[in-house]
């Protein structure tokens, strides 16, 4: 049994707490830390079976009974807490992104050198049953050599302009999942990125210095061309689809829905809308990624997504922002560490 501590009791911290308590085997939560810990959150933790709560995450790092930490705190704390946890000898599961600053990610990479600590980055969509099936088909050679990869990712509601201003921008907040996904589906890294973007959903997002709509083309190292289309608002719900077209065929996945029922009447043919947001769509994937992390600790094997898997989508996000600013294709090699 691996004993873990949760750092951050916001939305994603609660998701991981629930998955460990209810689904993940061979892991138990001893302590949850959050600087804004209050009576309501402490009572929620107790309802989940976690009696220890604190405002100071350093108590988790100093606890010899805790083997691993899940860093679910605000983005700006991910890299410094990662470094502290590694130095404390704790295995680390870090929510994406490790940081928006490449130099700070490099500090985490340096801390991991000559360390026996397991480090995993939380790109949960790789563990979704639909995208896993697409990747497995590609890896098995069933569609031949990949030629075109398409990823559609559209949120049901836009974030506030205030959030957009501090999120690092759409490419490092939202699209970063899709950058990881094209790497996953292609089985290789990206070489070059070109972006066409606009503000079509909420003018306030543009005023905050961000975009809310984009089409991104990516040249992959294996020669495939990837296309990502993003929108901050899809009126019909959470739109999450992928397709890989290759020399021998194609594999694609559609959205998850409440049911596959289709109603056909004289008025028309209708079906269910996609599941509304990521909590409904991806809950099982959150549990699966943490289970893989726990298994890596128990079996002393590599985690499925290491620190470099956390770095590369950030490099892609920075390249995408540069493409928007300079109206040109940007090679990943231009984004130096």
Order of alpha helices (4+ residues) and beta strands (2+ residues): beta-alpha-beta-alpha-beta-alpha-beta-alpha-beta-alpha-beta-alpha-beta-alpha-alpha-alpha-beta-alpha-beta-beta-beta-beta-beta-beta-alpha-alpha-beta
